[in-house]
Amino acid sequence: MPYVEGFIVPVPKDKLALYKEKEAAMGEIWKSYGALSYVECIADDVPYGKLTSFPRAVQATPEETVVLAWITYESRQQRDAINEKVMADPRIQAIFEDMPIDGKRLITGGFEVFLQM
């Protein structure tokens, strides 16, 4: 079963085009080092919940939308090795320089897949 690294992040609506451009470049880098897939999804039907919700989790403002993203790998060990290579790649640093997000509100984590149908 694959290993999944997931992300939720608020993105300013007026910066979506820049975000998409940067994420496409980042996806190419991750894939070049062996990631199985690199997926980015923009919120379409994610109401602001009374207690919990995607927008609440990242403290999204009305001027922001939520992006749900994930990268798949063969294993956690492969994820760790690929991420080490990606973070050492000078191209990634250039992409991070003016990334239009507040990294303090980015939620990320690694997950072992237990069911895939």
C-alpha positions in Angstrom: 0.0 0.0 0.0 1.3 3.5 -0.7 2.2 6.1 1.8 0.4 9.5 1.7 1.6 12.9 2.7 -1.4 15.2 3.0 -1.8 19.0 3.2 -4.5 21.5 3.9 -3.7 25.2 3.3 -5.6 28.5 2.8 -4.7 30.3 -0.4 -5.7 33.9 -1.2 -8.3 33.8 -4.0 -6.5 36.6 -5.8 -3.3 34.6 -5.8 -4.7 31.3 -7.1 -3.1 31.6 -10.5 0.4 32.1 -8.9 -0.2 29.2 -6.5 -1.2 26.9 -9.3 1.9 27.8 -11.3 4.2 27.2 -8.4 2.5 23.9 -7.4 2.8 22.6 -10.9 6.5 23.3 -10.8 6.8 21.7 -7.3 4.9 18.6 -8.5 7.3 18.2 -11.4 10.2 18.2 -8.9 8.6 15.7 -6.5 7.7 13.4 -9.4 11.3 13.6 -10.8 12.6 12.2 -7.5 10.1 9.3 -7.5 6.8 10.4 -6.0 4.0 8.3 -7.4 1.5 11.2 -7.6 1.1 14.8 -6.7 -2.5 16.1 -6.4 -3.9 19.6 -5.6 -7.6 20.3 -5.1 -9.4 23.6 -4.7 -12.3 23.8 -2.3 -15.7 23.5 -4.1 -18.2 22.4 -1.4 -16.6 23.0 2.0 -18.9 25.0 4.2 -17.6 26.8 7.3 -18.6 24.5 10.1 -19.9 25.5 13.5 -17.3 23.4 15.3 -14.9 22.0 12.7 -14.4 22.2 9.0 -11.6 22.6 6.5 -11.8 26.4 6.4 -11.9 26.5 10.3 -8.9 24.2 10.5 -6.7 26.6 8.6 -8.4 29.8 9.8 -9.4 30.7 6.2 -10.8 34.2 5.7 -13.5 35.2 3.2 -10.7 36.3 0.9 -9.2 32.8 0.9 -10.1 29.4 -0.4 -8.9 26.0 1.0 -6.6 23.7 -0.9 -6.4 20.0 -0.1 -3.4 18.3 -1.5 -1.5 15.0 -1.2 1.6 13.3 -2.5 1.8 9.5 -2.7 4.9 7.3 -2.3 5.7 3.6 -2.2 6.6 3.8 1.5 7.4 6.2 4.3 11.1 5.4 3.8 10.7 6.5 0.1 8.9 9.6 1.2 11.7 10.6 3.6 14.4 10.0 1.0 12.5 11.9 -1.7 11.7 14.8 0.6 15.4 15.1 1.6 16.3 15.3 -2.1 13.6 17.8 -2.9 14.5 20.1 0.0 18.2 20.1 -1.2 17.1 20.9 -4.8 17.9 24.6 -5.5 14.7 24.9 -7.7 12.5 24.3 -4.7 14.0 27.2 -2.7 13.2 29.5 -5.6 9.6 28.3 -5.7 9.2 28.8 -1.9 10.6 32.4 -2.0 7.3 34.1 -2.9 4.8 31.3 -2.3 1.4 33.1 -1.8 0.5 31.2 1.4 0.8 31.6 5.1 2.9 28.6 6.0 1.9 28.9 9.7 -1.6 27.8 8.8 -0.5 24.9 6.6 -1.5 21.5 8.1 0.5 18.5 7.0 1.1 14.9 8.0 2.1 11.5 6.7 -0.4 8.6 6.6 -0.2 4.9 6.1 -2.8 3.6 3.7 -4.8 0.7 5.2 -7.5 0.4 2.6 -7.5 1.2 -1.1 -10.4 0.1 -3.3 
